Amino acid sequence: EELSYIKLMVDEINRAEGIINDYLSLAKPDLGSKEYVMLSEFSAHIVDLMNGYALMVSNIHLHFELDFDLEIYINTNEVKQVLINIMKNGIEAMKDGGELTLSIQKEGEYIVFSVSDTGNGMSEEQIKRLGTAFYSLKDKGTGIGLMVCYQVIERMKGKIEVESDKNKGTTFKVYVPFS
């Protein structure tokens, strides 16, 4: 019984930490730390981070698709934060397990990070409200995480597009200028 209480406390501390980090990102954006990184190394690191979480949360299989590699000049901390947040949301949308895929394409001057899940999907109305404060589809969500994601990508002169089919899944496309 004590172990279940300890697990509950750790879970709630982690949730509180996430909320605090989201608020700190709003207050103090990390605008100035662009660096050159190889796209394959950057992406593989994120997939490795999320793979453990995916297995821990549920029976979710993570896939990674990259058909090319190049050196990109981006704010790695902020792009990583955005991708982790979106991938975490995708994992949590698949309560009974499923597939989460990170695929990367190049479109003009953008690198497009596509995060696709096989979760419940969203309606058109739900998609329109994404990124607004305090709108969340999670029981204990604040909506701040996605709001920060939209703001971060907008500051970078990028964009986020969402495609979703009810009961089939959702794809977030994050467009990041790479130079």
C-alpha positions in Angstrom: 0.0 0.0 0.0 2.9 2.4 0.8 4.4 1.7 -2.6 1.2 2.8 -4.3 1.2 6.0 -2.4 4.9 6.6 -3.2 4.2 6.0 -6.9 1.2 8.4 -6.7 3.4 11.1 -5.1 6.2 10.7 -7.7 3.6 10.9 -10.5 2.1 14.1 -9.1 5.6 15.6 -8.5 6.4 14.9 -12.2 3.1 16.4 -13.3 3.8 19.6 -11.2 7.3 19.8 -12.7 5.8 19.7 -16.2 3.4 22.5 -15.4 6.1 24.6 -13.8 8.4 24.1 -16.8 5.6 25.1 -19.2 5.0 28.3 -17.2 8.8 29.1 -17.2 8.9 28.6 -20.9 6.2 31.2 -21.3 8.1 33.6 -19.0 11.6 33.1 -20.3 11.9 31.8 -23.9 15.2 30.4 -25.0 15.7 32.5 -28.1 19.4 32.8 -28.6 20.9 29.3 -28.5 21.0 28.1 -32.1 23.5 25.5 -33.0 24.6 23.2 -35.9 23.5 19.6 -35.4 23.1 16.6 -37.6 19.4 15.9 -38.1 19.9 12.1 -37.6 21.6 12.5 -34.2 19.2 15.2 -33.0 16.1 13.1 -33.9 17.5 9.8 -32.7 18.2 11.3 -29.3 14.5 12.4 -29.0 13.3 9.0 -30.1 15.5 7.3 -27.5 14.2 9.6 -24.8 10.6 8.9 -25.7 10.9 5.2 -26.3 11.3 4.5 -22.6 8.3 6.6 -21.8 6.2 4.9 -24.5 7.0 1.5 -23.1 6.4 2.6 -19.5 3.0 4.2 -20.2 1.4 1.5 -22.3 2.1 -1.0 -25.1 3.2 1.7 -27.6 5.7 1.0 -30.4 7.8 4.0 -31.5 8.9 4.2 -35.2 11.4 6.6 -36.7 11.6 7.4 -40.4 14.4 9.6 -41.9 15.3 9.2 -45.5 18.1 11.8 -45.6 20.5 13.5 -43.3 21.9 17.0 -43.2 23.3 19.5 -40.8 20.7 21.9 -39.6 21.1 25.2 -37.7 18.3 25.4 -35.1 17.5 26.1 -31.5 17.9 22.5 -30.4 16.5 23.0 -26.9 13.2 24.6 -28.0 12.6 22.2 -30.9 13.4 19.3 -28.6 10.9 20.6 -26.1 8.2 21.0 -28.7 8.7 17.5 -30.2 8.8 15.8 -26.8 5.6 17.5 -25.7 3.8 16.5 -28.9 5.1 13.0 -28.8 4.2 12.7 -25.1 0.6 13.9 -25.9 0.5 11.3 -28.7 1.6 8.5 -26.3 -1.0 9.6 -23.8 -3.8 9.6 -26.5 -3.3 5.8 -26.9 -4.5 4.4 -23.6 -4.7 0.9 -25.0 -1.4 0.9 -26.9 -0.6 1.7 -30.5 1.9 3.1 -32.9 3.7 6.5 -32.7 5.8 7.5 -35.6 8.3 10.4 -36.0 9.0 11.0 -39.6 11.0 13.8 -41.1 10.9 15.4 -44.5 12.4 18.5 -46.1 10.0 21.0 -47.7 11.7 24.1 -49.1 13.5 25.9 -46.3 11.7 23.8 -43.7 12.4 20.6 -41.9 9.0 19.0 -41.2 8.8 16.8 -38.1 5.6 14.7 -38.4 4.4 13.0 -35.2 1.6 10.5 -35.9 -0.3 8.4 -33.4 -3.0 5.7 -33.7 -5.1 7.2 -30.9 -8.7 8.4 -30.7 -8.2 11.4 -33.0 -9.9 14.7 -32.7 -12.8 16.6 -34.2 -12.4 19.7 -36.4 -13.6 21.8 -33.4 -11.0 20.3 -31.1 -8.2 20.9 -33.6 -9.2 24.6 -33.9 -8.9 25.0 -30.1 -5.5 23.5 -29.8 -2.8 25.8 -28.6 -5.2 28.0 -26.6 -4.6 28.4 -22.8 -6.4 26.0 -20.5 -7.8 23.9 -23.4 -6.8 20.2 -23.0 -8.2 16.9 -24.0 -6.5 15.2 -21.0 -8.2 14.8 -17.6 -5.5 16.6 -15.7 -4.1 18.7 -18.6 -3.7 22.5 -18.5 -3.3 23.2 -22.2 -0.2 25.2 -21.5 2.1 22.6 -23.0 0.7 22.9 -26.5 0.2 26.7 -26.2 4.0 26.9 -25.5 4.7 24.7 -28.5 2.7 26.9 -30.8 4.4 30.0 -29.5 7.9 28.6 -29.7 7.5 27.5 -33.4 5.8 30.8 -34.3 8.8 32.7 -32.8 11.1 30.6 -35.1 9.0 31.6 -38.1 7.7 28.1 -38.4 4.2 26.6 -38.1 2.3 23.6 -36.7 -0.4 21.9 -38.7 -2.7 19.2 -37.4 -4.6 16.4 -39.3 -6.8 14.0 -37.4 -9.4 11.3 -38.1 -11.8 10.5 -35.3 -11.0 6.9 -34.0 -8.0 6.6 -36.3 -5.3 9.0 -35.0 -3.7 12.3 -35.3 -0.6 13.8 -37.1 1.1 16.9 -35.9 3.4 18.5 -38.6 6.0 20.9 -37.1 7.6 23.1 -39.7 11.0 24.4 -38.5 13.3 26.7 -40.7 16.6 24.9 -40.7 19.0 27.8 -41.5 
